[in-house]
Amino acid sequence: MTSACFYTKNGRFFGFEISGHSEFAEEGNDIVCAGISAMTNLTVTCLENSGTKFTFATDEGKPQAVLKTEEFTLISENILESLYREAVFLSEEYPEHIKVEKREYDKGVN
């Protein structure tokens, strides 16, 4: 199962962590994995194009993507909230393959 955790601080989106395999189908034919991957890539591109400062790391050995913005902006919050909403929609369509949660982050980031 793919897990997607979206981080907020004071209710404002600033990052996410997505990990695991959805196991919907064999590698190369997994539409759930392809969907979340495409949405994640589009999010990174939109943040880059908006000039938002952020860190982004992936780990191919352990399927994982982690992103945290370095500042709160209306644009970055809207982009991240859009990814969250689309991930929730995907999880409603494929509940056995992707789990989405939103978590208030209190580790001193932003």
Helices and strands as residue ranges (DSSP letters): E 2-9, E 12-19, H 31-50, E 54-59, E 64-69, H 74-93, E 98-104
